[in-house]
Amino acid sequence: MSFLEKKQFAAALSIFNLYRDFSPAYLVRGQEYIESGLLRLVDHGDTFLVCEFKGDAAHHIRLEWRDQRLVGRCACPVAARNVFCAHLAGVAILGRNVLNEEIKNSWQNQLVFIHEAPPKREKKAPTASADYFLLFMLMESNHEWSIRPATAAMRKLSGALPEAILSSPQEIVSFLGENPELLNQFTLRPGRSLDAAHCVNLPPEAVRLAKLLQVARSAQGYYPYASINTLHEVMIREALVLLRQTGWPIYWVEESFNSLHLVAGSLRLPADRLQVVLDTRKKESGDLTVRFAFHLNRQPWRSRSKPRVILESPLWLLSGDMLAEVDSPVEAEQLDNLLKTRELTIPAAETPLFLEEYLPRLAEQFPVVGDGIRQVLVCEPPLPRLYLEEKKGQLNVWLRFAYGDYELPYDDASPETHSRFDLEQNAYVKIQRQLEAEQEAFRRVTQYGLKRATGSPGLFNLRARVDVVDFLMKYLPRAVQDGFEIYGEEKVKSARVNRLKPTLFFAISSNIDWFDLQVSVRFGDVEATFGEVYKALKNNQRYVKLTDGSIGEIPAEWAERYRHL
């Protein structure tokens, strides 16, 4: 597939085109599938995306770019009517960022950019009466935030701006921030027929965003229902991401009596997300201090004023001239309460209680920083283990994984990291789980005559046609060959296995005209008569019962060597 087709596919998945091809309600639901983890990208190429849906009716969804159009395939009833369903909408949203990131980092993209770049020409001050300057305004009304496009005719700005900066849109943006009274040259109600060809400072994509924001706002005004409000939130979320990626100018303004008053701008939208961290410090007295704080680019960040919530899902905060997305597992109200919490002091005598009972749960939600707690990161590959136990006449097999000195049970809903406090090392341990390797081990276990038991993710029982002896003699050695460690085999009382290699012993007694030959088979110190071994071979069995009640395995070469006796 050509690189051009990949770019066309990514362009077809832009927010502008998705609202043309998909129902807004399906786009909202598709986003919900992604946020709830029901939709996962399993494969993709230049012109196709394949996702797995993990809902009640699990299935795969495929979206392709074929013959200059989107072609979808999904097993749901909506797609059966040749309609782009919510599953396909989720695939489009999920795959869009993946394709754009690959295109951005591709060497081909750099060459195409250079090849397609128009020849530079000296910019002249726009004079056409239809030319306009486009900005985006962040505003609050009735405790609800919105992003609105604002335009100013260049014929108006030309008389208010120094002639030296008219040919530089970037200098105009800076000049407006330093001279906020000029914002009154802009109108928040631009005509619907915005022409991208006459926008002097931003590309056509910005004009399309402005039009979409206008449409979403109009729909919210005419149809104030939940689905329309959700559409408005989706538009704000997509607009914020786009403004962050492109650097298009956005100002925080207030409107009163048809006048715009600058609060802050042009706003900074950092590429990295704000992180809420747990900052711990150790005092000389042995006490531990704990507080919640913001980090940006792994450095402490303090807001000069109380951050304001612009969007709750995902969380975006506005503080001063910075508008940033927050990487936080808690909701906006909970976050506000956390940040209000003053520095906590844990007495030295109570520190073990905090480290054992509270820290692991906190660390699962917030990165731990500071010098108060020693941290250990475990990144070793997992070693699969099988634990055997007999309970009420049934063999139970548990799947667990060793990560270095630590062991974790299998769970198909495991997070990528597991944390605990190790008293012996006096350290907070963070284990980086390798979920793909764990899933592969789980798949292998199902090939050892076992089936998954209900109720416990890592518990297995024998399949209907597999008994304990078959499992111990046939399947368990395969598991060992595949790298599994086995524990508890000696506790299985219904079928004990002697894994020593058998040897033949001959006892001969004779006289003048006779001799007597006695043959026995020994597994270590335990014997079996050769007659029992021969009987087992004749019945195509690979094991024999020994005198102590255990089971001995007959070597494969014996079957060939002694089958003609």
C-alpha positions in Angstrom: 0.0 0.0 0.0 1.2 3.5 -0.8 2.0 6.1 1.8 -0.5 8.4 0.1 -3.3 5.9 0.7 -2.4 5.9 4.4 -2.6 9.7 4.6 -5.9 9.6 2.8 -7.2 7.0 5.3 -6.1 9.1 8.2 -7.7 12.2 6.7 -11.0 10.3 6.2 -10.9 9.6 10.0 -10.5 13.3 11.0 -13.1 14.6 13.4 -14.6 16.8 10.6 -15.1 13.8 8.3 -16.4 11.5 11.0 -19.3 13.8 11.8 -20.1 13.7 8.1 -20.1 9.9 7.8 -21.2 8.8 11.3 -24.2 9.6 13.5 -23.1 11.9 16.4 -24.8 9.5 18.9 -22.8 6.6 17.5 -19.6 8.6 17.8 -20.4 9.4 21.4 -21.1 5.7 22.1 -17.9 4.6 20.3 -15.9 7.0 22.6 -17.6 5.4 25.6 -16.5 1.9 24.4 -12.9 3.1 24.2 -12.9 4.8 27.6 -14.5 1.7 29.3 -11.9 -0.6 27.7 -14.4 -2.6 25.7 -12.7 -1.8 22.4 -9.0 -2.8 21.7 -7.0 -2.4 18.6 -5.5 -5.8 17.6 -4.2 -5.2 14.1 -3.8 -2.4 11.6 -2.1 -1.5 8.3 -1.9 1.4 5.9 -5.5 1.0 4.8 -7.2 -1.1 7.5 -8.0 -1.2 11.2 -9.1 -4.3 13.2 -10.4 -4.0 16.7 -11.8 -6.5 19.2 -15.0 -5.7 21.1 -15.2 -7.3 24.5 -18.9 -6.7 25.3 -21.7 -9.2 25.8 -21.4 -10.2 22.1 -17.6 -10.3 21.7 -16.5 -10.0 18.1 -14.0 -8.3 15.7 -14.6 -5.1 13.7 -12.8 -4.1 10.6 -12.6 -0.7 9.0 -11.0 -0.2 5.6 -10.1 2.5 3.1 -11.1 1.1 -0.2 -11.8 2.8 -3.5 -11.5 6.3 -1.9 -14.1 5.5 0.7 -14.6 4.0 4.1 -15.8 0.4 4.2 -16.8 -1.2 7.5 -17.5 -4.8 8.6 -19.2 -5.5 12.0 -21.4 -8.4 13.2 -23.8 -6.1 15.1 -27.5 -5.6 13.8 -26.9 -1.9 13.1 -24.0 -2.7 10.7 -26.2 -5.3 9.0 -28.3 -2.5 7.7 -25.3 -1.0 5.9 -25.0 1.7 8.5 -21.8 2.8 10.2 -22.5 1.6 13.8 -21.1 2.7 17.2 -18.5 -0.2 17.1 -17.1 1.1 13.8 -17.2 4.7 15.2 -15.0 3.5 18.1 -12.6 1.8 15.7 -12.3 5.1 13.7 -11.6 7.2 16.8 -9.2 4.6 18.2 -7.3 4.1 15.0 -7.1 7.8 14.0 -4.5 8.7 16.6 -2.4 5.6 15.7 -2.3 6.4 12.0 -1.6 10.1 12.6 1.3 9.2 15.0 2.8 6.8 12.5 2.5 9.3 9.6 4.0 12.1 11.8 7.1 9.9 12.6 7.5 8.5 9.1 10.5 9.5 7.0 8.1 9.5 4.0 6.1 12.2 5.6 9.1 14.4 6.0 10.0 14.0 2.3 6.4 14.5 1.2 6.2 17.6 3.3 9.4 19.0 1.6 8.2 17.9 -1.8 4.8 19.5 -1.5 5.9 22.6 0.3 5.0 25.7 -1.8 7.8 28.1 -2.8 8.3 30.8 -0.2 7.1 34.2 -1.2 7.1 37.5 0.7 4.0 38.0 2.7 2.0 41.1 2.1 -0.5 42.8 4.2 -3.9 41.5 3.2 -6.1 44.2 1.7 -9.1 42.3 0.3 -12.3 43.3 2.0 -13.3 39.7 2.6 -10.1 38.7 4.4 -10.4 38.0 8.1 -8.4 37.0 11.1 -9.5 33.9 13.1 -9.1 33.2 16.8 -10.6 30.8 19.3 -12.1 32.0 22.5 -12.5 30.0 25.7 -15.6 31.3 27.6 -17.7 30.4 30.6 -21.5 30.9 30.7 -23.8 29.6 33.4 -21.0 27.4 34.9 -20.5 25.8 31.5 -17.4 26.2 29.4 -17.4 26.5 25.6 -14.9 27.2 22.8 -16.1 29.7 20.3 -14.6 31.0 17.1 -14.1 34.8 16.7 -13.3 36.7 13.6 -12.2 40.2 12.7 -12.2 41.7 9.3 -8.7 42.7 8.2 -10.0 46.0 7.0 -10.8 46.8 10.7 -7.5 45.4 12.1 -5.5 47.2 9.5 -6.4 50.5 11.0 -5.8 49.4 14.6 -2.5 47.5 14.2 1.0 48.7 13.4 1.7 48.3 9.7 5.0 46.5 10.5 3.2 43.4 11.9 0.4 43.1 9.5 2.3 40.6 7.3 3.0 38.4 10.4 0.0 36.5 11.8 2.1 35.3 14.8 3.1 38.9 15.7 -0.5 39.9 15.5 -1.4 37.2 18.0 1.2 38.4 20.4 0.2 42.0 19.9 -3.4 41.2 20.7 -2.4 39.6 24.0 -0.5 42.8 24.9 -3.3 45.0 23.8 -6.5 43.3 24.9 -8.7 46.2 23.9 -8.2 45.2 20.3 -10.2 42.0 21.0 -13.4 44.2 20.6 -12.6 44.2 16.9 -13.6 40.5 16.9 -17.1 39.1 16.8 -18.2 35.9 18.3 -21.0 35.5 15.8 -19.1 35.1 12.5 -21.1 34.4 9.4 -21.8 30.7 8.7 -20.2 31.1 5.3 -16.6 31.3 6.5 -14.4 31.0 3.5 -11.1 29.2 4.2 -9.5 31.0 1.3 -9.9 34.4 3.0 -8.5 33.3 6.4 -5.2 35.0 6.6 -3.7 33.4 9.7 -4.9 29.7 10.0 -5.2 26.7 7.6 -8.5 25.4 6.2 -8.6 22.8 9.0 -9.0 25.5 11.6 -11.8 27.1 9.6 -13.6 23.7 9.5 -13.2 23.4 13.3 -14.7 26.9 13.6 -17.7 25.8 11.6 -18.2 22.6 13.5 -18.1 24.5 16.8 -20.7 26.8 15.5 -22.9 23.9 14.4 -22.6 22.2 17.8 -23.4 25.4 19.6 -26.5 26.0 17.4 -27.7 22.4 18.0 -27.3 22.8 21.7 -29.4 25.9 21.7 -32.2 24.4 19.6 -32.2 20.9 21.1 -31.1 21.1 24.8 -31.2 17.3 25.3 -28.7 15.0 26.8 -27.4 13.6 23.5 -26.8 17.1 22.1 -25.1 18.2 25.3 -22.9 15.1 25.0 -22.1 16.1 21.4 -21.1 19.6 22.7 -18.7 17.9 25.2 -17.2 15.7 22.5 -16.6 18.8 20.3 -14.9 20.6 23.1 -12.7 17.5 23.8 -11.7 17.2 20.2 -11.2 20.9 19.8 -8.8 21.0 22.8 -6.8 18.1 21.4 -6.6 19.7 18.0 -5.6 23.1 19.5 -2.9 21.4 21.6 -1.5 19.6 18.5 -1.5 22.6 16.2 -0.9 25.6 18.4 -3.7 27.6 16.9 -4.3 30.7 19.2 -7.0 30.5 21.9 -7.8 33.2 24.5 -9.6 33.1 27.8 -12.1 35.9 27.6 -15.3 37.1 29.3 -18.2 38.8 27.5 -20.2 41.6 29.0 -22.4 44.1 27.2 -21.3 42.7 23.8 -17.6 43.5 24.7 -14.8 41.0 25.1 -12.5 41.3 28.1 -9.2 39.3 28.0 -8.5 37.2 31.1 -5.5 35.3 29.8 -4.0 34.5 26.4 -2.8 33.4 24.2 -3.2 30.2 26.3 -0.5 27.6 26.5 -1.6 23.9 26.0 1.4 21.7 27.0 1.8 18.5 25.1 2.4 16.5 28.3 -0.5 15.9 30.7 -0.5 17.1 34.3 0.0 14.3 36.7 -1.3 14.1 40.3 1.4 12.6 42.4 1.9 11.5 46.0 4.8 13.5 47.3 6.5 11.9 50.3 9.3 13.3 52.5 11.2 11.8 55.4 11.9 14.0 58.4 14.9 13.7 60.7 12.6 12.6 63.5 11.5 9.6 61.4 8.1 11.0 60.7 6.8 10.8 57.1 5.1 13.8 55.4 2.6 13.1 52.6 0.8 15.5 50.2 -0.8 15.5 46.8 0.7 17.7 44.1 0.8 18.4 40.4 3.8 17.4 38.2 4.3 18.5 34.6 7.2 17.0 32.6 8.2 15.2 35.8 8.8 18.5 37.5 6.7 20.1 40.3 4.1 22.5 39.1 2.2 24.9 41.3 -0.8 26.9 40.2 -0.8 30.6 41.1 -4.6 30.5 41.4 -7.2 27.8 42.0 -7.4 25.6 38.8 -10.8 25.7 37.1 -12.4 22.6 35.6 -13.0 23.1 31.8 -13.9 19.5 31.0 -14.5 16.5 33.3 -13.9 13.6 31.0 -11.1 13.6 30.4 -10.2 16.2 33.0 -8.9 19.6 31.6 -7.8 22.4 34.0 -7.4 26.1 33.4 -4.9 28.0 35.5 -3.5 31.4 34.6 -2.4 31.2 30.9 -2.1 27.4 30.9 -4.8 25.0 29.8 -3.8 21.4 30.4 -5.2 17.8 30.4 -4.8 16.0 33.7 -3.8 12.3 34.0 -5.8 11.4 37.0 -8.0 8.4 38.0 -10.2 10.5 40.2 -13.1 12.8 39.3 -12.9 16.5 39.3 -14.6 17.0 42.7 -12.5 14.3 44.3 -9.3 15.9 42.9 -10.3 19.3 44.3 -10.7 17.7 47.8 -7.3 16.0 47.4 -5.5 19.2 46.5 -7.2 21.0 49.4 -5.7 18.5 51.8 -2.9 20.0 53.7 0.4 18.2 54.2 -0.1 15.1 56.3 2.4 14.0 58.9 2.6 10.3 59.7 4.3 9.6 63.0 7.3 7.3 62.8 5.5 4.7 65.0 2.5 4.6 62.6 4.6 4.7 59.4 4.5 0.8 59.0 0.7 0.9 59.2 0.6 3.6 56.5 3.1 1.7 54.3 1.3 -1.6 54.5 -2.3 -0.6 54.5 -2.6 2.7 52.7 0.4 3.2 50.4 -0.2 0.2 47.9 -3.8 1.4 47.2 -2.7 5.0 46.8 0.2 4.0 44.6 -2.1 2.2 42.2 -3.7 5.5 41.5 -0.9 8.1 41.9 2.8 8.0 41.1 4.9 8.2 44.3 7.7 10.8 44.3 10.0 12.3 46.9 12.7 10.8 49.2 10.3 9.6 51.9 9.9 6.1 50.5 12.5 3.8 48.9 11.1 2.4 45.7 12.0 -0.7 43.7 10.8 -1.3 40.1 10.6 -5.0 39.0 10.7 -5.5 35.2 11.8 -9.1 35.0 10.0 -11.5 32.7 7.3 -13.7 34.4 8.0 -17.3 35.3 4.8 -19.3 35.1 4.0 -21.7 38.0 1.3 -24.4 38.5 0.2 -25.2 42.0 -1.6 -28.6 42.5 -4.0 -29.4 45.3 -6.7 -32.1 45.9 -9.9 -30.9 47.5 -13.0 -33.0 48.0 -11.9 -35.5 45.4 -11.1 -32.9 42.7 -7.8 -31.8 41.4 -7.4 -28.0 41.5 -4.6 -26.4 39.5 -3.7 -22.7 40.1 -1.8 -20.5 37.7 0.6 -18.0 39.2 3.6 -16.0 38.0 6.9 -15.2 39.6 8.4 -11.8 39.0 11.8 -12.1 40.5 11.3 -12.6 44.3 7.6 -11.8 44.0 4.6 -13.9 43.0 1.3 -12.8 41.6 -1.9 -14.8 40.8 -3.2 -14.8 37.2 -6.1 -12.5 36.6 -7.5 -11.6 33.1 -8.4 -8.1 34.5 -4.9 -7.4 35.9 -3.6 -3.9 35.7 -0.2 -3.5 34.0 1.4 -2.6 37.3 1.1 -4.2 40.7 2.4 -2.5 43.9 3.0 -3.6 47.4 5.2 -2.7 50.4 8.0 -5.2 51.2 8.7 -5.2 54.9 11.9 -7.2 54.5 13.4 -4.7 52.0 11.6 -1.8 53.6 10.7 -0.6 50.1 7.7 0.1 48.0 7.8 -2.4 45.2 6.2 -1.7 41.8 6.0 -4.8 39.5 5.6 -4.2 35.8 3.4 -7.1 34.6 3.9 -8.5 31.1 0.3 -9.2 30.3 0.9 -10.6 26.9 3.3 -13.2 28.3 0.7 -14.1 31.0 -2.0 -14.5 28.4 0.2 -16.8 26.4 0.9 -18.9 29.6 -2.9 -19.1 30.2 -3.4 -20.3 26.7 -0.8 -23.0 27.1 -2.4 -24.2 30.4 -5.7 -25.0 28.5 -3.7 -27.4 26.3 -2.6 -29.5 29.3 -5.9 -31.3 29.7 -7.3 -28.5 31.9 -10.3 -26.3 31.6 -10.9 -22.9 33.3 -13.0 -23.2 36.5 -15.8 -20.8 37.2 -15.4 -18.2 39.9 -11.6 -17.9 40.0 -9.6 -16.5 37.1 -6.5 -18.5 37.7 -8.1 -21.8 38.7 -8.3 -24.9 36.4 -9.8 -28.3 36.7 -9.4 -31.5 34.7 -11.3 -31.9 31.5 -14.0 -34.6 31.3 -11.9 -37.2 29.5 -8.7 -36.6 31.5 -8.0 -38.3 34.8 -5.4 -37.5 37.4 -3.0 -40.2 36.2 -3.2 -39.0 32.6 -2.6 -35.4 33.7 0.4 -36.3 35.9 2.0 -38.7 33.4 1.2 -37.1 30.1 0.5 -33.4 30.5 2.6 -32.3 33.4 5.9 -33.2 31.7 4.8 -31.1 28.7 4.2 -28.1 31.1 7.7 -28.6 32.5 9.2 -28.6 29.0 7.3 -25.3 28.3 9.0 -23.6 31.2 6.4 -24.0 34.0 7.4 -24.7 37.6 5.3 -27.3 39.3 4.4 -27.2 43.0 2.3 -29.5 45.2 2.6 -32.7 43.1 3.7 -34.7 46.2 0.4 -33.7 47.9 -1.7 -35.4 45.2 -2.7 -38.6 47.1 -5.1 -40.1 44.5 -2.2 -40.8 42.1 1.4 -40.4 43.3 4.0 -40.5 40.5 7.5 -42.0 40.8 9.5 -40.1 38.2 12.7 -42.0 38.6 14.0 -43.8 35.5 13.3 -47.6 35.8 16.1 -50.2 35.6 15.9 -54.0 35.0 17.3 -56.4 37.5 18.0 -60.1 36.7 18.3 -62.9 39.4 19.6 -66.2 38.0 19.7 -69.5 39.9 20.8 -72.8 38.2 21.9 -76.4 38.6 23.2 -79.1 36.3 20.2 -79.3 34.1 18.1 -76.2 34.9 18.3 -72.5 35.6 15.7 -70.0 36.8 15.6 -66.4 35.7 13.7 -63.8 37.8 13.3 -60.3 36.2 12.2 -57.3 38.2 11.8 -53.6 37.5 13.0 -51.0 40.0 12.1 -47.3 40.2 14.7 -46.3 42.7 13.9 -48.5 45.8 10.4 -49.4 44.7 9.8 -52.5 42.6 7.4 -53.8 40.0 7.3 -57.2 38.5 8.2 -57.5 34.9 4.9 -59.3 34.3 3.1 -56.1 35.3 5.3 -54.0 33.0 4.7 -56.4 30.1 1.0 -56.4 30.8 0.9 -52.6 30.7 2.9 -52.6 27.4 0.6 -55.1 25.9 -2.4 -52.8 26.7 -0.5 -49.8 25.2 -0.2 -48.2 28.6 2.8 -46.0 29.5 2.7 -46.4 33.3 2.6 -49.2 35.8 1.4 -49.4 39.4 4.3 -49.9 41.9 4.3 -51.9 45.2 4.0 -48.7 47.3 0.9 -47.6 45.5 2.7 -45.0 43.3 2.7 -44.8 39.5 5.9 -45.4 37.5 6.4 -44.2 33.9 7.5 -46.8 31.4 10.2 -45.4 29.0 9.0 -45.1 25.4 11.9 -47.2 24.1 10.8 -50.2 26.2 7.6 -50.4 24.3 9.6 -51.1 21.1 12.2 -53.3 22.7 9.9 -55.7 24.6 6.7 -55.7 22.7 7.6 -59.0 20.9 8.3 -60.9 24.1 
